[in-house]
């Protein structure tokens, strides 16, 4: 299977872009030669051949340091491979943190976005576009949303969760001031989303935050039941907690959450920003079995009926690398809570972003990519579990967390400074040509493009023992 090279009728529209300015001049892709780039404000240091070390120095001088110093300056990518400014090649096993669902420079996405930009790129939400309408309909269909359900488009996951936070406030009013979130949950860094994020070090520098949020232990149905009553506006849950190290919940927990919230009259919100859009081997982690194309949910051979929340938030992989997020509201009540003027976004749902999302969904669906995700996931989990320094593997499709054991090489000299094995292995892996991520002192996370092959995963697993050795000796 090679989704990266999948042909599509949309590629017929990929022959360049044009934009007529006020003076009537056209700017066409064919006219952008390297000498133009070097002599105009379109110039980039990467195209000028500047080495990574100098680029990083320029980064430090010109960009706000909220991300620290970047590990590398990346200049191009293809499929699951990227290259840096110094020409070094890396297997991307993080996918922009679960964003690049189809890898880098996928031909259909580049074609469709270029084609869309040649007609309409942005129109504001005083107007709509065919791609916006089509994407809303497609997502509601994939989510098996009931009649009366709606979609609201944003630019990111944290914006989608801001919308969900306001939805909860509108539902609760003054009578239901409480929102229940889960310990170790992550929902974003803007103020409303941050107020629902559990990690104190993320929240405390920005307090006072919007109030009324309380946390209960993740996966504990009885603790949730004890916390939820008629004063609770909403419960927000990540079906798989990615930032926490890729942790799912016990069987039946989401069903219990649905029962508990329904009985109390509270909204149930699923944050599928990281786990949605095929990442776990199904369209949504909260619907782990994929129904047959012509089968009704719950019918024989179609898998169980998914747990339907009152709202679901999406982003990351939805646009295949193009910024877009969404909040889906399920049913008439949730869909009527936000009225004209009560929420909005300037860029959300613009034609280019929704075209990218439609292309992403098309490739996942037309190439049977969900099945491939499940197969590669099972292979990776079994091979990782066989390594003697791996103590636990948690694989939810191609969202994989695994714990490692051993003392980092610099533990003695860095005692008291937070020395940890997983971050040391991230550094060693990068030197070896692999991009991975640490979510804790002993936990590594993989979230590669969904098109990753078994052979590419095996390259990483073959290299892991040496990566571990270099990190512990």
PyMOL commands that set and color helices and strands:
alter all, ss='L'
color gray80, all
select helices_A, chain A and resi 3-5+9-13+29-31+34-39+52-62+65-67+95-98+107-117+130-142+157-172+191-195+200-206+221-227+253-264+316-319+331-335+351-366+369-385+421-432+454-472
alter helices_A, ss='H'
color red, helices_A
select strands_A, chain A and resi 18-20+26-28+74-78+81-84+89-92+150-154+178-182+213-216+232-237+267-271+311-314+325-329+390-396+399-404+434-435+437-440+443-446
alter strands_A, ss='S'
color yellow, strands_A
deselect
rebuild
show_as cartoon
